[in-house]
Amino acid sequence: MTSTSTTRTLNFSAGPGILPECLIQQAQEDLWDLAGTGIGVMEHSHRGKAITTVFENAIENCRRVGQVPEDFEILFLQGGASLQFAMIPMAFLNPNRRADYVNTGSWSSKAIDEARRFGNVNVAWDGVGEHFRRIPKPDECPWSEDAAYSYYCSNNTIYGTRWPTTPTTTAPLIADMSSEMYSRPIDWSAHDMVYAGAQKNLGPAGVTMVIIRRSLLEKATTDLPMMLRYETYAKNRSMYNTPPVFPIYFVGLVFQWILDNGGVAGIEELNERKAGYIYDAIDSSGGFYRGHADVADRSRMNITFRCPSEDIEAKFIEEAAQHDMVNLKGHRSVGGLRASVYNAFPEAGCRQLAEFMADFAQRNG
Ligand SMILES: Cc1ncc(COP(=O)(O)O)c(C=O)c1O
């Protein structure tokens, strides 16, 4: 499965984001008739062979593509990444314990607020004073040794920053990878749990991937409703109740697509090139464009930048749309522009935006 050339609108949305075209075409067929069964993927029972095979392949390909060690469970949950903000402290924190969080943007702030409902939170570093332009340097972030867990958000969708390297902690490390999952390799020796809402890099909205080390999972309190316990999903192959079959099916296709396109290492190389075109357009504009993130911490998925004035930004968005490039408006807390170029975003589309940016700067500078 490889991507076909596109005649579709170039969608720079931060999420739900663009999906591989060839998989949308595949899904169109499978909605009608999955694997010659005469029944569409959304109509099959999750207990039947067709869907259990889909699930097993998705889990196996998730493990292969991410090189996930055998002592990690691969789970499909609902409730979005936002439910994980609460489910993590519900499972691993209590009023007598403390967890470390690093505040690198709105999504980690929300996770911190949820954690405070269940126990003590140590904010090991807070980027709010610098408008979340950067990630802490390793020596700026005093992680505690006795924390129940340490938590960070690896890619900050709104501000366009990412952790250039994995933090080193003593306590079990948990990462929100929603906006960059499988865009670069994951260091499994450093992490005990990573999770991601699917709707940016993995598939449609409606499923959240949780990959959790068994030894951490076993530390979770059991004093929780069944649907809020990781163990329930692990014991029942994510089928304790009726799972979101279609998003899981699609995520499985995406894993296969990554494998067919050079694996995570191949995708990472491509992502470097894709983001590079746009960052080069910013850096070579003689100050017309100003990137929001510090250069060392630039996200390869979400590229945030400003023009000389809000009026010029509005004109940029309008003209880009005339060239079939949409969803470039920045998040309201940063303003300006944001180009989200997830795994499925075509390289030619990044070049097209970069060329447009150079031309626009020349005409409006
Ligand atoms: C990094 C990050 N974490 C969490 C979320 C929240 O995800 P959900 O809408 O699946 O709850 C988002 C959504 O944009 C995100 O970008």
PDBQT file of the ligand as one rigid body, heavy atoms in Angstrom, charges set to zero:
ROOT
HETATM    1  C1  LIG A 401      -0.941  16.470  22.653  1.00  0.00    +0.000 C 
HETATM    2  C2  LIG A 401      -2.415  16.301  22.829  1.00  0.00    +0.000 A 
HETATM    3  N1  LIG A 401      -2.875  15.656  23.910  1.00  0.00    +0.000 NA
HETATM    4  C3  LIG A 401      -4.184  15.484  24.116  1.00  0.00    +0.000 A 
HETATM    5  C4  LIG A 401      -5.123  15.957  23.233  1.00  0.00    +0.000 A 
HETATM    6  C5  LIG A 401      -6.584  15.731  23.499  1.00  0.00    +0.000 C 
HETATM    7  O1  LIG A 401      -7.034  14.711  22.684  1.00  0.00    +0.000 OA
HETATM    8  P1  LIG A 401      -8.541  14.172  22.664  1.00  0.00    +0.000 P 
HETATM    9  O2  LIG A 401      -9.331  15.169  21.905  1.00  0.00    +0.000 OA
HETATM   10  O3  LIG A 401      -8.399  12.842  21.986  1.00  0.00    +0.000 OA
HETATM   11  O4  LIG A 401      -9.002  14.037  24.074  1.00  0.00    +0.000 OA
HETATM   12  C6  LIG A 401      -4.695  16.607  22.074  1.00  0.00    +0.000 A 
HETATM   13  C7  LIG A 401      -5.680  17.107  21.081  1.00  0.00    +0.000 C 
HETATM   14  O5  LIG A 401      -5.406  17.909  20.208  1.00  0.00    +0.000 OA
HETATM   15  C8  LIG A 401      -3.308  16.791  21.874  1.00  0.00    +0.000 A 
HETATM   16  O6  LIG A 401      -2.855  17.433  20.784  1.00  0.00    +0.000 OA
ENDROOT
TORSDOF 0
